[in-house]
Amino acid sequence: MEEKEFVHNPRYKTRGIYHHFEGESYLLIDTAINEDTGERVVVYLALYDNLQLHVRSYEKFFEELDPVKYPNAKQKHRFELLDVSDFDYNVFKKQPSHKYQYVGLLFND
């Protein structure tokens, strides 16, 4: 399979805490390639409930929201990078988990 050329948009950090337009926060761990399709994907961790790992296409993760479909959205993109000073780190006290090892990725680039 031919790998598609990938150019990372410098507007986005490869790692960081992102806010979803519906309200929750996620830790973007890294980008990866889907072995079957060659599509660039984002691997990210929900910072709530059971700390589920997710994968979404790079394009969908960073896409602009359709204002007709989401007229009440308070942000322009599906996920937007949070200033780390805006993040409530008490989430880590609420549910101890080995998955918090990923948070160290924010500080070890």
Secondary structure as UniProt FT lines:
FT   TURN            10..11
FT   STRAND          16..20
FT   TURN            21..22
FT   STRAND          25..33
FT   TURN            35..37
FT   STRAND          40..46
FT   TURN            49..50
FT   STRAND          53..57
FT   HELIX           58..61
FT   TURN            67..69
FT   TURN            71..72
FT   STRAND          79..81
FT   HELIX           84..86
FT   TURN            89..90
FT   HELIX           91..94
FT   HELIX           98..107
//
